[in-house]
Amino acid sequence: MKAAASVPAVSRGYDGGKKVNGRRRHVITDSLGLLLMVWVTAADVTDRQAARAMLPVLRTRFRKITLVWADGGYTGCLVTWAKGKLQLTLQIVKRSDDMTGFVVLPRRWLVERSLAWMMHARRHARDYERLIQHSETLITWAAITLMTRRLARKGATPSWPRKPPEHFTVDDRQPV
């Protein structure tokens, strides 16, 4: 993510692959694409470095998670480290060499879709925050806004039963 001029130089970095001077957003989502964790770093921090810091926190916060899907940026000794130290299975979803152009890969698109949902908040088009913690908070806020809008959506099915319980009369809803 490109950083505005107000972002201090100590909290930004240069990503040579994307040719961007700014910050990188690392997120972990569940299988529905809802945000579990976010960590904002300088853009020169690699995916593997961020995963080494985030996965132990994920393991302590969410003990039941045992399988994590990741893209090709997380290959290497990180897979064996996560299995040995954290008892997490890190399954890499890779593109095959014969694929050309854009191809939707199973499970890999969940994080990309979640980031796209959060980008609907215009503030996330560029990083304007002086502190990294503020960026993380705004990303979390965007995810909370997204989730509450879905819960309050018109026509959403209610969580209570449609018909009244048996100990109520149908006409006046008073206990019998």
Number of C-alpha atoms within 10 A of each C-alpha: 19 21 24 15 12 10 18 14 13 7 16 24 19 17 19 10 7 9 10 17 19 25 25 25 17 19 21 22 17 15 12 11 18 19 21 14 18 17 19 23 21 21 24 17 17 15 17 16 11 18 20 14 11 17 17 15 13 16 15 11 12 11 9 8 14 13 12 17 19 18 17 13 12 21 17 10 9 15 16 15 15 18 14 11 9 15 14 19 17 20 15 17 17 14 13 7 6 5 8 8 5 6 9 9 12 10 17 16 14 19 22 13 14 20 21 12 14 23 16 12 16 8 15 18 13 14 20 18 18 16 12 19 13 14 22 20 14 16 25 17 14 19 22 15 14 17 14 10 11 11 12 11 10 8 6 9 11 9 6 7 8 8 8 11 11 9 10 13 12 12 6 8 11 9 10 8
